[in-house]
Amino acid sequence: MTIDHPYDVDGSGRTATTDPDEHVRDMIEQLLLTAPGERVMRPDFGAGLLQLVFEPGGPETAATTQYLVQSALERHLGHVLTAEPVEVEAVDSALLITVAYVVLRTRTRHVATFRTPGGRP
C-alpha cells in the first residue's frame, strides 16, 4: 500500500492509503496538473494542463493537449506504465482527456478520464 494522493485521512484517523494500480492513476493526475517549472528539483516535470484553461477551445487546443499528455506520460512515467494513444475531446469550454494505459508491474489495463476546469461539471 502507498499513501493516497492527494493526501487524505481515512475513517480511522490514519493516513489514507491506496493500492498500487490506483497509485499509478494518482501519478498520472499529478503529472497532468503540474506545470513545467513548478517543481524545483524536477523543473521539466509536468504537462501543464491547468495553463490551457485560458486558451481558446476547439480542435487545435485538443490536438495540442493530446501531444502534451502523450509526451509527458512517455517521458516521466514510461518506467511505470505503457500509455496507449491519448484521446482529447473539447466539450463546451473544457477538455476531456482519456488516458488508456497498462501498469507494467501488474500488467493490468486501465482507463482514466480527466476534465480540465471550465464548462459544465
Backbone bond lengths (Angstrom), bond angles and torsions (degrees), N, CA, C in turn:
res aa  C-N    CA-C-N  psi(-1)  N-CA   C-N-CA  omega(-1)  CA-C   N-CA-C  phi
1 M - - - 1.455 - - 1.529 109.81 -
2 T 1.310 115.56 147.32 1.462 121.84 178.32 1.520 109.08 -125.82
3 I 1.318 115.73 163.91 1.465 121.14 179.52 1.525 108.98 -68.60
4 D 1.321 116.07 134.13 1.459 121.77 -179.32 1.523 110.06 -70.31
5 H 1.322 114.89 148.98 1.464 120.97 176.91 1.516 107.34 -124.66
6 P 1.309 121.29 133.23 1.457 125.18 -5.21 1.525 111.05 -67.67
7 Y 1.321 114.56 159.20 1.462 121.04 -176.43 1.521 109.48 -52.96
8 D 1.331 114.96 137.48 1.454 120.74 -177.94 1.520 108.67 -150.31
9 V 1.318 116.03 162.48 1.460 122.66 176.51 1.523 106.62 -112.90
10 D 1.341 116.43 133.52 1.463 119.35 -179.32 1.518 110.86 -81.74
11 G 1.313 116.83 -177.76 1.457 123.03 -176.77 1.514 114.53 -61.20
12 S 1.348 117.79 -23.89 1.463 120.44 -179.64 1.527 112.37 -92.10
13 G 1.343 116.96 3.62 1.460 120.30 178.54 1.523 113.56 87.62
14 R 1.316 117.18 5.96 1.463 120.96 179.51 1.519 110.21 -98.64
15 T 1.311 115.74 167.73 1.455 120.84 176.91 1.526 109.04 -62.13
16 A 1.330 116.47 129.14 1.457 120.85 -179.14 1.525 110.47 -70.05
17 T 1.317 115.97 141.78 1.458 121.40 178.06 1.520 109.35 -120.50
18 T 1.317 114.94 167.88 1.451 120.81 -179.45 1.523 109.79 -142.69
19 D 1.323 116.81 163.18 1.461 119.72 178.77 1.534 109.68 -79.53
20 P 1.326 118.13 163.75 1.472 121.49 -175.30 1.533 114.08 -58.71
21 D 1.326 118.61 -39.20 1.463 119.68 -179.80 1.525 111.94 -68.30
22 E 1.317 117.30 -39.56 1.469 120.81 177.01 1.527 110.15 -67.94
23 H 1.321 117.20 -32.12 1.464 121.32 176.93 1.536 110.46 -63.07
24 V 1.324 117.20 -37.89 1.467 120.73 177.30 1.526 109.91 -63.94
25 R 1.330 118.01 -40.52 1.457 121.14 176.65 1.529 110.48 -62.03
26 D 1.328 116.31 -40.46 1.465 120.50 176.61 1.527 111.14 -62.46
27 M 1.333 116.35 -37.99 1.472 120.46 178.60 1.525 110.82 -64.96
28 I 1.321 117.41 -38.24 1.468 120.96 177.56 1.515 110.26 -63.16
29 E 1.322 116.06 -46.68 1.475 120.12 179.60 1.520 110.67 -60.38
30 Q 1.309 116.89 -42.54 1.452 121.64 179.30 1.532 110.22 -62.04
31 L 1.316 117.39 -42.72 1.459 121.94 178.84 1.523 111.09 -63.20
32 L 1.322 117.13 -43.83 1.457 120.62 -177.14 1.523 112.89 -66.83
33 L 1.315 117.26 -36.16 1.460 120.67 -175.26 1.522 114.15 -90.68
34 T 1.326 118.03 -9.16 1.462 121.50 178.72 1.522 109.31 -86.00
35 A 1.315 116.02 132.93 1.464 121.05 178.03 1.522 109.61 -87.45
36 P 1.334 117.95 137.84 1.462 119.23 174.65 1.528 109.71 -54.90
37 G 1.325 116.12 134.95 1.456 121.51 -177.02 1.515 113.81 94.13
38 E 1.320 117.38 -11.04 1.465 121.92 -178.10 1.524 112.20 -72.69
39 R 1.312 117.53 -33.33 1.465 121.74 -179.89 1.516 109.43 -96.54
40 V 1.307 116.40 124.31 1.455 121.93 -175.98 1.526 111.86 -62.62
41 M 1.314 117.83 -45.94 1.457 121.13 -175.90 1.533 113.22 -84.13
42 R 1.309 117.45 -11.68 1.473 121.96 177.31 1.522 108.88 -138.10
43 P 1.329 117.33 71.58 1.464 120.33 -174.04 1.530 114.67 -65.34
44 D 1.323 118.41 -19.31 1.456 120.03 179.54 1.531 112.73 -90.34
45 F 1.335 118.40 -4.49 1.459 122.86 -177.69 1.522 110.40 -73.16
46 G 1.314 116.28 135.72 1.459 121.38 172.24 1.510 113.42 120.94
47 A 1.334 114.73 155.22 1.459 121.60 176.48 1.520 111.18 -105.31
48 G 1.329 117.58 -20.26 1.458 121.36 174.94 1.514 115.46 68.99
49 L 1.324 118.08 36.63 1.464 119.50 -177.84 1.523 113.78 -64.57
50 L 1.311 117.24 -30.33 1.470 118.64 -179.46 1.523 111.42 -65.72
51 Q 1.328 117.79 -21.52 1.461 120.96 176.80 1.522 111.23 -70.59
52 L 1.327 117.53 -21.49 1.456 121.43 -178.89 1.523 113.16 -80.58
53 V 1.327 117.08 -5.57 1.463 121.04 -177.98 1.527 111.04 -58.03
54 F 1.318 117.30 -34.41 1.461 120.72 -175.71 1.527 112.91 -96.90
55 E 1.320 117.20 5.33 1.462 121.35 176.72 1.522 109.51 -82.99
56 P 1.332 117.12 151.76 1.468 117.79 175.42 1.521 110.16 -65.08
57 G 1.317 116.92 143.80 1.456 120.76 -178.43 1.510 111.41 -77.34
58 G 1.301 115.23 -174.43 1.453 119.51 176.31 1.513 112.87 115.63
59 P 1.330 115.68 -177.16 1.467 120.37 -175.25 1.533 113.69 -65.41
60 E 1.328 117.71 -29.61 1.467 120.17 179.35 1.531 111.08 -66.10
61 T 1.317 116.13 -45.37 1.463 120.65 178.79 1.527 110.22 -66.98
62 A 1.320 117.42 -37.75 1.463 120.90 177.97 1.529 110.48 -63.22
63 A 1.329 117.84 -41.99 1.466 121.12 179.58 1.524 110.99 -66.84
64 T 1.326 117.35 -40.76 1.461 121.42 177.27 1.518 110.64 -62.56
65 T 1.323 116.63 -43.78 1.457 122.06 179.93 1.521 110.83 -63.53
66 Q 1.321 116.93 -41.67 1.459 120.75 179.37 1.522 109.91 -59.44
67 Y 1.311 117.24 -44.78 1.469 121.17 179.15 1.529 110.98 -64.39
68 L 1.338 117.59 -45.86 1.466 121.51 -179.81 1.528 111.61 -59.28
69 V 1.328 116.28 -46.27 1.462 120.93 -177.11 1.526 110.94 -67.81
70 Q 1.322 116.99 -47.38 1.467 120.87 -178.28 1.527 110.94 -60.05
71 S 1.327 116.92 -46.05 1.467 119.62 -178.40 1.523 111.81 -69.63
72 A 1.331 118.14 -37.01 1.472 120.96 178.52 1.523 110.82 -65.97
73 L 1.331 117.23 -40.69 1.468 120.41 178.56 1.523 111.16 -62.89
74 E 1.317 116.58 -46.22 1.464 120.06 -179.43 1.523 111.64 -65.44
75 R 1.314 116.71 -40.44 1.468 120.74 -176.24 1.526 113.00 -72.54
76 H 1.330 116.36 -46.44 1.464 119.92 -170.95 1.524 115.04 -99.57
77 L 1.319 118.02 -24.24 1.462 119.94 -177.79 1.524 112.74 -122.09
78 G 1.317 117.39 12.32 1.455 121.39 -179.75 1.515 113.71 -61.69
79 H 1.319 117.65 -22.43 1.465 121.20 177.77 1.529 112.47 -81.20
80 V 1.341 116.67 -10.12 1.457 121.77 -176.44 1.533 111.73 -112.13
81 L 1.328 116.60 -30.49 1.456 120.58 -174.42 1.518 111.33 -146.11
82 T 1.315 114.16 161.68 1.463 121.56 170.03 1.513 105.82 -111.92
83 A 1.331 115.79 117.20 1.459 120.46 -178.18 1.522 110.00 -89.01
84 E 1.311 115.09 134.35 1.453 120.96 171.67 1.520 106.26 -88.28
85 P 1.325 119.30 170.47 1.472 118.92 -178.64 1.531 112.20 -53.56
86 V 1.308 114.92 133.06 1.457 122.52 -179.40 1.523 108.69 -82.70
87 E 1.325 116.74 139.63 1.460 121.50 177.28 1.517 108.53 -111.55
88 V 1.330 116.32 131.12 1.461 121.77 178.79 1.520 107.97 -127.41
89 E 1.320 114.52 130.66 1.457 120.56 -178.60 1.528 108.93 -128.40
90 A 1.325 116.55 133.21 1.459 121.70 175.75 1.531 107.51 -83.66
91 V 1.338 116.31 118.22 1.458 122.50 -179.75 1.514 107.50 -125.04
92 D 1.347 115.79 115.14 1.465 121.48 -172.87 1.527 107.59 54.16
93 S 1.324 117.91 -124.31 1.466 120.13 179.09 1.521 111.29 -104.46
94 A 1.330 117.29 17.59 1.462 121.91 -179.64 1.527 109.42 -117.14
95 L 1.318 115.00 166.68 1.461 121.03 174.37 1.521 108.62 -114.54
96 L 1.315 116.22 134.81 1.455 122.73 177.21 1.522 106.62 -106.12
97 I 1.331 116.86 114.84 1.458 122.83 -175.24 1.523 108.48 -109.87
98 T 1.321 117.09 121.42 1.455 122.59 178.77 1.515 108.39 -113.05
99 V 1.330 115.40 121.26 1.455 122.35 -178.57 1.525 108.30 -115.43
100 A 1.328 116.28 117.01 1.465 121.69 173.07 1.526 106.23 -101.65
101 Y 1.323 116.26 135.24 1.454 119.53 -175.88 1.528 110.64 -154.12
102 V 1.334 114.50 160.38 1.458 121.56 176.17 1.519 107.27 -117.21
103 V 1.332 117.09 124.34 1.460 121.86 177.16 1.529 107.02 -74.49
104 L 1.322 116.59 120.80 1.461 120.80 -175.32 1.526 112.68 -62.56
105 R 1.311 117.10 -38.09 1.467 121.52 -176.30 1.523 112.76 -63.82
106 T 1.328 115.75 -42.42 1.462 120.17 -174.90 1.527 113.44 -107.28
107 R 1.329 117.00 -9.87 1.474 123.13 -178.36 1.533 112.01 59.99
108 T 1.328 116.34 31.11 1.458 120.43 177.98 1.519 109.36 -102.27
109 R 1.320 115.43 143.74 1.469 121.64 -179.23 1.527 108.57 -96.84
110 H 1.327 114.76 139.07 1.461 121.40 179.94 1.524 109.59 -136.95
111 V 1.306 115.47 158.91 1.457 121.95 173.63 1.518 106.72 -131.46
112 A 1.335 116.05 127.45 1.467 120.96 178.81 1.521 108.39 -124.23
113 T 1.319 116.18 139.51 1.457 121.14 179.41 1.514 109.02 -119.07
114 F 1.334 114.94 134.58 1.454 122.09 179.82 1.513 108.29 -126.74
115 R 1.318 116.21 148.05 1.468 120.92 -179.76 1.518 108.31 -127.61
116 T 1.317 115.92 129.37 1.459 119.38 176.46 1.536 107.83 -74.98
117 P 1.323 116.84 155.35 1.468 118.95 177.78 1.517 110.67 -60.91
118 G 1.318 115.54 149.24 1.456 121.30 179.67 1.497 110.01 124.29
119 G 1.298 116.39 158.18 1.459 119.91 178.66 1.496 112.04 69.73
120 R 1.322 115.62 -163.88 1.455 121.17 179.85 1.516 110.19 -83.07
121 P 1.348 118.30 146.74 1.463 120.68 178.24 1.518 112.43 -68.94
